[in-house]
Amino acid sequence: MCFHQNSLPNRKMASATLTRTVYNLSGIGCSEPHARRSLNSRTTVATGVRRKVARCEAVGVAAGNRKPLVTTVKNGNDSLEICRVLNGMWQTSGGWGRIDRDNAVDAMLKYADAGFSTFDMADHYGPAEDLYGIFINRVRRERPPEYLENVKGLTKWVPPPVKMTSDYVRKNIEISRKRMDVASLDMLQFHWWDYSNNGYLDALKHLTDLKEEGKIKTVALTNFDTKRLQIILENGIPIVSNQVQHSIVDMRPQQRMAELCQLTGVKLITYGTVMGGLLSEKFLDTNLSIPFAGPPLNTPSLQKYKRMVDAWGGWGQFQVLLKTLNKVALKHGVTIPTVAVKFVLDQPSVAGSMVGVRLGLSEHIKDCSAVFTLRLDEEDVNSIREVISKGKDLMGVIGDCGDEYRRA
């Protein structure tokens, strides 16, 4: 899960004055507004999206055998089947280029037709939930019932750290259900800004009540650290997954978090796995220290993950990593992003990895499909791990999962 740096609420703010924005999609081709964000949450500006990727047909994934493509996250009686490569919709929140509503929904159908039918969004990702509502209605009209069963919409709720009453939680979740036009949210991933305020436990208990009522199918977390995940589980909250930043550069989840996940069965859903596109051929053999010498860092995700590169070891060390990944990619006839995603998917407790989509502007179905035929051998893994070992341990630099969002 990602946040724009310039739209983050003050971590210490206890006021309940933020509003969940009304997204009138007429600006991107929609004739009427969807459900109003009238309750306290986050304000965001919906502008658009863009993303660089390849266009092609999926290799045998949607045609029949979905088994390599999917996995199940579960806790007790709660379970949800998801694609192991998820379509991340942060890019609809602005900063990646303007999107067209109809083209965006067409693109969502194309991904789903290729077998990539799990979409990840959030209450503050601009019109993402509204777009999903339009998309799911087209699926209901234009695709068979068994197709609909494979489509999953995962959303997040990111409230300010105010008093979490049952009514407050219920009304906010109702907004997402209306925007996404579903009777029950497939997965609600919860984020909390301030650990010194243990209201997150109240919120999660109310979310669990809504799950029991059938309003939510599975309850999950995003950007929680290991200590708080353990506390939540000890309080009997049936968490199925925790969405965290995880890439070849950022291996923090494979320390404390993965150990707890292996003990409890909680799975990880990862984002930032291709670092906004930095882990790609586009940035191979480039020198960003010389003005205009390399590709521009012109999206929020590129800027965010460039800071991670700087914390990990700098651009020179990152080039060593890109060259190593390129060697592996050429050996297997795939791309650097495909290798990067496959490496993370092979890590313990990882159920799925997010790849951001610039709906209607670019596409990467071919690269995503190749993940499921790629097999990294011992030589590949050892060469990648050798480069990882030369970078800084981001656990020591930043802290545990999600701590990058909670530093003063």
C-alpha positions in Angstrom: 0.0 0.0 0.0 1.4 3.4 -1.0 0.7 7.0 0.0 1.4 10.2 -1.7 3.9 12.1 0.4 2.0 15.4 -0.1 -1.3 13.9 0.8 -0.4 12.2 4.1 -2.4 13.3 7.1 -0.5 14.5 10.1 0.3 11.3 12.1 -0.4 13.2 15.4 -3.7 14.6 14.3 -6.6 13.5 16.4 -9.2 15.7 14.6 -12.0 14.0 12.8 -12.3 16.7 10.2 -11.1 14.9 7.1 -13.7 13.8 4.6 -14.0 10.9 2.3 -14.1 12.6 -1.1 -17.0 12.6 -3.5 -15.6 11.4 -6.8 -17.7 12.7 -9.6 -16.3 10.7 -12.5 -17.8 13.0 -15.1 -14.2 14.3 -15.5 -13.1 10.9 -16.7 -16.3 10.0 -18.6 -18.8 9.1 -15.8 -22.1 10.9 -15.9 -22.9 10.7 -12.2 -21.1 10.7 -8.8 -20.9 7.6 -6.7 -21.3 7.1 -3.0 -20.2 10.1 -0.9 -17.2 10.0 1.4 -19.1 12.0 4.0 -17.3 10.5 7.0 -13.9 11.2 8.4 -11.1 9.8 6.4 -8.7 11.2 3.9 -9.1 13.7 1.1 -7.5 13.0 -2.2 -7.6 14.5 -5.7 -8.7 12.2 -8.4 -6.9 12.9 -11.6 -5.5 10.0 -13.4 -3.1 7.3 -14.2 -0.4 6.0 -16.4 2.0 3.1 -16.5 4.8 1.7 -18.7 4.3 -2.0 -19.7 4.1 -4.5 -22.5 1.0 -5.6 -24.4 0.3 -9.2 -25.2 -1.9 -12.3 -24.5 -1.6 -14.3 -21.4 0.2 -17.6 -21.8 -2.3 -20.3 -21.1 -3.5 -18.8 -17.8 -7.0 -17.7 -18.5 -7.6 -20.5 -21.0 -8.1 -23.1 -18.4 -5.6 -24.0 -15.7 -5.8 -21.3 -13.0 -3.9 -23.3 -10.4 -0.4 -21.8 -10.8 -2.0 -18.3 -10.9 -3.9 -18.4 -7.6 -3.5 -19.0 -3.9 -5.7 -18.9 -0.9 -5.2 -16.7 2.2 -7.1 -17.9 5.2 -7.5 -17.8 9.0 -9.8 -20.4 10.6 -13.0 -20.5 8.6 -12.2 -17.3 6.7 -10.6 -17.7 3.3 -10.2 -16.0 0.0 -8.7 -17.1 -3.3 -6.6 -14.4 -4.9 -4.3 -14.1 -7.9 -0.6 -14.3 -7.0 0.0 -11.2 -9.2 -2.4 -8.5 -8.2 -3.4 -5.4 -10.2 -2.5 -2.4 -8.0 -4.7 0.6 -8.5 -2.7 3.3 -6.6 -2.0 4.8 -10.1 -5.6 5.9 -10.4 -5.1 8.4 -7.6 -3.2 11.0 -9.6 0.3 11.7 -10.6 0.7 9.1 -13.4 -1.3 10.8 -16.1 -5.0 11.4 -16.7 -7.2 8.4 -17.3 -10.3 7.9 -19.3 -13.1 6.0 -17.4 -14.2 3.8 -20.3 -10.7 3.0 -21.4 -9.7 2.2 -17.8 -12.6 -0.2 -17.3 -11.9 -1.8 -20.7 -8.3 -2.4 -19.4 -9.6 -4.0 -16.2 -11.6 -6.4 -18.3 -8.5 -7.2 -20.4 -6.5 -8.0 -17.3 -9.3 -10.2 -15.9 -9.8 -11.9 -19.3 -6.1 -12.8 -19.1 -6.6 -14.4 -15.7 -5.3 -11.4 -13.6 -8.6 -10.9 -11.9 -7.6 -9.6 -8.4 -7.7 -5.8 -8.1 -6.2 -3.9 -5.1 -7.5 -0.4 -4.2 -8.1 1.9 -1.2 -10.6 4.4 0.0 -8.1 7.2 -0.8 -6.9 6.0 -4.3 -8.9 8.6 -6.1 -11.8 7.0 -8.1 -10.4 3.4 -7.8 -13.4 2.0 -5.9 -15.8 3.7 -8.3 -14.0 2.2 -11.3 -14.2 -1.2 -9.7 -18.0 -0.7 -9.3 -18.4 0.1 -13.0 -16.1 -2.8 -13.9 -17.9 -5.4 -11.8 -21.2 -4.4 -13.3 -19.8 -5.0 -16.8 -18.6 -8.4 -15.6 -22.1 -9.2 -14.4 -23.6 -8.2 -17.7 -21.0 -9.4 -20.2 -19.3 -12.5 -18.6 -20.6 -15.8 -17.4 -21.3 -16.5 -13.7 -18.2 -18.7 -13.2 -16.1 -15.8 -14.5 -17.5 -13.5 -11.8 -16.5 -16.0 -9.1 -12.8 -15.5 -10.0 -12.9 -11.7 -9.8 -11.8 -10.2 -6.4 -11.8 -6.6 -5.2 -9.5 -5.9 -2.3 -9.8 -2.5 -0.7 -8.3 -0.6 2.3 -9.6 1.7 4.9 -7.2 4.3 6.2 -9.0 6.3 8.9 -7.5 9.1 11.1 -6.6 7.9 14.6 -9.9 8.9 16.2 -12.3 7.0 18.4 -13.4 3.9 16.6 -17.1 3.3 17.4 -19.1 0.6 15.8 -21.2 3.2 14.0 -18.2 5.1 12.7 -16.6 1.9 11.3 -19.8 0.6 9.9 -20.7 3.8 8.0 -17.2 4.0 6.5 -17.3 0.4 5.3 -20.7 1.0 3.9 -19.3 3.7 1.7 -16.8 1.4 0.1 -19.4 -1.3 -0.4 -21.6 1.2 -2.3 -18.7 2.6 -4.3 -17.6 -0.9 -5.3 -21.3 -2.0 -5.8 -20.9 -5.2 -3.8 -22.9 -6.8 -1.1 -19.8 -8.0 0.7 -16.2 -6.7 0.4 -13.9 -9.6 -0.6 -11.1 -8.2 1.7 -10.9 -5.1 3.9 -7.3 -4.2 4.6 -6.9 -1.9 7.6 -4.2 0.7 8.2 -3.5 2.7 11.4 -1.3 5.7 11.7 -0.5 5.9 15.5 0.4 2.9 17.5 0.3 4.9 20.7 -3.5 5.0 20.2 -4.7 1.4 20.6 -8.0 2.3 18.9 -6.9 0.0 16.1 -8.0 -2.9 18.2 -11.5 -1.5 18.6 -11.7 -0.8 14.8 -10.6 -4.4 14.0 -13.1 -5.9 16.4 -15.9 -3.8 14.8 -14.6 -5.0 11.3 -14.7 -8.6 12.6 -18.4 -8.0 13.6 -19.1 -6.8 10.1 -17.4 -9.9 8.7 -19.8 -12.0 10.9 -22.7 -10.1 9.4 -21.5 -10.8 5.9 -20.5 -7.3 5.0 -16.8 -8.3 4.7 -15.5 -11.7 3.6 -12.0 -11.4 5.1 -10.2 -9.0 7.4 -6.6 -8.0 6.7 -4.0 -5.4 7.5 -1.7 -3.1 5.6 1.6 -1.7 6.8 1.4 -3.2 10.3 4.6 -4.2 12.0 5.4 -7.6 13.6 4.8 -6.5 17.2 1.3 -5.1 16.4 0.4 -8.1 14.2 1.1 -10.4 17.1 -1.0 -8.2 19.5 -3.9 -8.3 17.0 -3.7 -12.0 16.6 -3.6 -12.5 20.4 -6.8 -10.5 20.6 -8.5 -13.1 18.4 -8.8 -11.0 15.3 -8.8 -13.4 12.3 -6.3 -11.6 10.1 -5.6 -13.4 6.8 -2.8 -11.2 5.4 -0.7 -8.1 5.9 0.1 -6.0 2.8 3.7 -4.6 3.1 6.4 -3.1 1.0 8.7 -5.9 -0.2 11.2 -6.0 -3.1 14.7 -7.3 -3.8 16.0 -4.0 -2.4 13.6 -4.0 0.6 13.8 -7.5 2.2 12.6 -6.3 5.7 9.5 -8.6 5.6 11.8 -11.6 5.5 13.0 -10.9 9.0 10.7 -10.7 11.9 7.4 -10.5 9.9 7.9 -13.7 7.9 8.9 -15.6 11.0 5.6 -14.7 12.7 3.7 -15.4 9.5 5.1 -18.8 9.3 4.1 -19.5 12.9 0.5 -18.2 12.5 -0.4 -18.8 8.8 -0.9 -15.1 8.1 0.3 -14.4 4.5 2.0 -11.4 3.0 0.7 -9.4 0.0 3.6 -7.2 -1.3 3.7 -3.9 -3.0 6.7 -1.9 -4.4 8.0 -5.2 -5.8 9.2 -3.6 -9.1 9.8 -0.3 -7.3 7.5 1.8 -9.4 9.4 0.7 -12.5 12.9 1.3 -11.3 13.5 -2.5 -11.4 13.4 -2.5 -15.2 15.6 -2.3 -18.3 14.6 1.4 -18.6 16.9 2.3 -15.8 19.7 -0.1 -16.6 23.1 1.7 -17.4 21.7 5.1 -16.4 23.3 7.8 -14.3 20.8 9.9 -12.5 23.4 12.2 -11.0 23.8 14.0 -14.4 20.8 16.2 -15.2 18.7 14.9 -18.0 21.1 12.0 -18.6 18.6 9.3 -17.4 14.8 8.7 -17.5 12.9 11.3 -15.5 11.6 10.3 -12.1 8.2 11.8 -13.0 5.7 9.7 -10.9 5.1 9.5 -7.2 6.1 5.8 -7.2 9.5 6.4 -9.0 10.3 9.2 -6.5 9.2 7.1 -3.5 11.3 4.1 -4.5 14.3 6.2 -5.5 14.5 7.2 -1.8 14.5 3.5 -1.0 17.4 3.0 -3.4 19.3 5.8 -1.7 18.7 4.3 1.7 19.8 0.8 0.6 23.1 1.6 -1.1 22.8 4.3 -3.7 22.4 4.4 -7.5 25.8 2.8 -8.2 24.9 -0.3 -6.1 21.5 -0.4 -7.7 23.1 -0.6 -11.1 25.0 -3.7 -10.0 21.7 -5.2 -9.0 20.1 -4.2 -12.3 22.9 -5.8 -14.3 22.6 -9.0 -12.2 18.9 -9.1 -12.8 19.3 -8.4 -16.5 21.8 -11.3 -16.8 19.2 -13.6 -15.2 16.4 -12.2 -17.4 18.4 -12.7 -20.6 19.2 -16.3 -19.6 15.5 -17.1 -19.3 14.1 -14.9 -22.1 12.1 -12.7 -19.7 12.4 -9.1 -18.4 13.9 -7.6 -15.3 10.4 -6.9 -13.7 9.4 -10.5 -14.3 12.6 -11.7 -12.4 12.0 -9.2 -9.6 8.4 -10.3 -9.1 9.2 -14.0 -9.2 12.0 -13.6 -6.7 9.7 -12.0 -4.2 6.9 -14.5 -4.8 9.3 -17.3 -4.0 10.0 -15.9 -0.5 8.4 -17.5 2.6 4.9 -16.4 3.5 4.4 -14.3 0.3 0.9 -15.1 -1.1 0.9 -12.4 -3.8 2.8 -9.4 -5.2 1.3 -6.2 -6.5 2.1 -4.8 -9.9 0.7 -1.3 -10.5 -1.5 -0.8 -13.5 -1.9 2.4 -15.6 -5.3 1.5 -16.8 -5.9 2.4 -20.5 -2.5 3.9 -20.9 -0.1 0.9 -20.9 -0.1 -2.8 -20.1 2.1 -5.5 -18.8 0.1 -8.7 -19.2 3.0 -10.5 -21.0 5.5 -9.8 -18.2 3.0 -10.9 -15.5 2.2 -14.1 -17.4 5.8 -14.9 -17.7 6.1 -15.0 -13.9 4.3 -18.3 -13.8 6.6 -20.1 -16.3 9.8 -18.7 -14.9 11.8 -21.0 -12.6 14.8 -19.3 -10.9 17.6 -21.9 -10.4 20.1 -22.0 -7.6 22.7 -20.0 -9.6 20.1 -17.2 -10.3 19.0 -17.0 -6.6 22.6 -17.0 -5.3 23.7 -14.3 -7.7 20.8 -12.1 -6.6 21.3 -12.8 -2.9 25.0 -11.8 -3.3 24.0 -8.4 -4.5 21.4 -8.0 -1.8 24.0 -8.8 0.9 26.1 -5.8 -0.3 23.3 -3.3 0.4 22.3 -1.9 3.7 19.9 -3.7 6.0 16.8 -1.5 5.8 15.5 -2.9 9.0 18.3 -1.0 10.7 17.9 2.1 8.6 14.0 2.4 8.5 12.6 -0.1 11.0 10.1 -2.9 10.7 7.4 -3.1 8.0 5.3 0.1 7.8 7.7 2.1 10.0 8.4 4.4 7.0 4.9 5.8 7.4 5.2 6.4 11.2 8.4 8.2 11.7 8.1 11.7 13.2 
